[in-house]
Amino acid sequence: MKTVLGGLIMAIVTAAAAHADVRTERIEYRHGATVLEGYLAYDAALRGRRPGVLVVHEWWGLNDYARRRAEQLARLGYVAFALDMYGKGISTSDPKEAGRLASRFREDRSLARARAATGLEVLKMRPEVDPSRIAAIGYCFGGTVALELARGGADLRGVASFHGGLATPNPADARNIKGKVLVLHGADDTFESPAEISGFQEEMRRARIDWQMNYYGGAVHSFTNPDAGKAGIRGVAYNEAADRRSWRAMCAFFDEIFR
């Protein structure tokens, strides 16, 4: 009986994989005079409009890691668009250069919101997407940007930040958030101070946002990226368990907001 049941389950899984048809496209678009190039991923085997997920990259720029995340989301049945914050072809593996590129948006939150909103519009215009069911996720720098996009009043069902920066110069803008908020944070992440974390939580409370924050024991900054340790930055490392658990938490979050 166990053999028959196991064979049936394997057949179902194999059939589902065989019918999946994940397609990817590089899409050029503009924000003002800046030429950008994002990465779209979706399952062409599915019919009809479905939820869309905007993916905001780490401070390195739109690289293979962000593209892989978009493809993972496509395999779950979402239309995913990994936006480009820096400009077509601009990415780096040098921490100093990454810091320089990201600092422009950290110092000008209006610019960060506007640049991200341009990517959101690209996703909303796709014929595969239900524009009333869209979420944004981001990693590190991208988590900060995703939260700022929500604070700017973007029409999002929800936003999820993976080890992102939580502080904002305009905490009162949280009243503009239209959807729910999920923060996935390493319990040993030293990049966010206790004051910044408590400040974010108070910001959510004052604005009466439906929010949740998950801590992962033993996890430091950038815990979802298998290549996190390659740059040799102190306090940055991959954590497989936290990566897996945070992804599952995001999936449950999406099940709730897209229900």
C-alpha positions, 0 to 999 in steps of 0.5 A, spaced: 500 500 500 505 504 501 509 503 495 502 504 491 501 511 495 508 513 494 508 511 486 501 515 486 504 521 489 510 521 485 506 521 479 502 527 481 508 531 482 512 529 476 505 531 472 505 538 475 512 539 473 511 537 466 506 542 465 510 547 468 512 552 463 516 558 466 518 563 461 522 569 463 523 576 459 528 582 460 524 588 459 527 595 458 523 601 461 525 608 463 524 612 469 525 619 467 532 619 463 534 613 466 534 607 462 532 601 466 532 593 465 527 588 469 526 581 469 519 578 468 518 571 470 511 567 469 508 560 468 506 560 461 502 554 462 497 557 467 491 561 464 487 567 466 490 573 470 494 572 477 497 575 483 503 579 481 509 580 486 514 585 485 522 583 487 526 589 489 534 587 489 539 587 494 544 593 494 548 589 489 543 591 483 539 586 479 543 580 479 542 572 478 540 572 485 534 577 484 532 573 478 532 566 481 527 569 486 523 571 481 523 564 477 521 561 484 515 565 485 513 564 478 514 556 479 509 558 485 504 561 480 505 568 481 507 573 475 514 576 478 518 582 476 525 583 479 525 591 478 532 595 476 533 601 481 540 603 478 540 602 471 540 597 465 546 593 466 549 596 473 550 591 478 556 590 482 560 585 487 564 590 490 561 593 497 564 600 496 561 601 489 554 597 492 554 602 498 555 608 493 549 606 489 544 604 494 546 611 498 543 615 493 536 612 494 537 611 502 538 619 502 532 621 497 526 616 499 522 620 494 526 618 489 526 611 491 519 610 492 518 613 485 523 609 482 520 603 485 513 605 483 515 605 475 517 598 476 510 596 479 507 600 473 511 595 469 508 589 473 501 592 473 500 592 465 502 585 464 496 581 461 497 576 465 497 580 472 491 581 476 492 589 478 488 588 484 492 583 487 500 585 487 505 585 493 512 587 493 518 583 497 525 586 497 532 583 500 536 588 504 536 594 501 530 592 497 527 591 503 528 598 505 525 600 498 519 595 498 517 598 505 518 605 502 514 604 496 508 602 501 509 608 505 508 612 499 501 609 498 502 604 493 496 600 491 499 593 494 496 588 498 502 586 502 509 588 502 515 583 505 522 585 507 527 580 508 533 582 512 531 589 510 533 596 513 527 598 517 528 606 519 525 611 515 526 619 515 518 620 515 515 615 520 508 618 519 508 616 512 506 609 515 499 612 515 499 611 507 500 603 507 494 600 504 496 593 505 499 588 510 506 588 512 511 582 514 518 583 516 523 577 516 529 579 520 535 575 523 535 575 531 543 576 531 542 582 525 547 587 527 545 592 521 539 594 525 539 597 532 534 595 537 532 603 537 531 602 529 527 596 530 523 598 536 522 605 532 519 601 526 514 597 531 512 603 534 511 606 527 506 600 525 502 601 531 501 608 531 499 607 523 494 601 526 497 597 520 496 590 520 503 587 521 508 582 523 515 581 524 518 574 525 525 573 528 530 567 526 535 565 531 542 565 529 541 568 523 545 575 521 544 580 515 543 577 508 541 570 511 537 568 505 543 569 500 547 563 499 553 567 496 552 572 502 559 570 505 563 571 499 564 579 500 567 578 506 563 583 510 562 582 518 556 580 520 553 577 513 552 570 512 547 565 509 543 561 514 539 555 510 534 554 516 532 561 516 532 562 509 527 556 508 523 558 514 522 565 511 520 563 504 515 559 507 512 565 512 512 569 505 508 563 502 503 563 508 503 571 507 501 571 500 496 565 501 492 570 506 493 577 502 491 574 495 485 569 498 
